[in-house]
Amino acid sequence: MGSEKKEREREREEEEEKEEMSIAGAAGYLARRAAQKERVRILYRRALKDTLNWAVHRHLFYQDASELREKFEENKHVEDLDAIDRLIDDAEAQFVKFQHPDPYIVPWAPGGSKFTRNPPPPEGIEIVYDYGKEE
């Protein structure tokens, strides 16, 4: 009877270990899927913003943006994690390859044409605004 009790206890411990492993496996799967979704979201946003650099008019941008969305939607059904990683890597490489060589930069942003156009005067120079005040 002692051996049966030990056997049942060992079986119970094995079941608990399997359950813990399945929980850890599910957590790892969910973490990997979340990371993949974030990479796809960032890639889509970057590609959409880059589309603005290539499209001169809004109606051209809308057409290009629609085509871009269709490309992303084509692989929405893929479930294999490794296949998803390969698709993301390929899409990122294609994005880098076809990125606009001279992207549009908002004029007042860093790198823009008007950024620091009127820098503050150097130290030691004082600007006196005298509007003819009488004292």
PyMOL commands that set and color helices and strands:
alter all, ss='L'
color gray80, all
select helices_A, chain A and resi 2-54+58-74+81-97
alter helices_A, ss='H'
color red, helices_A
deselect
rebuild
show_as cartoon
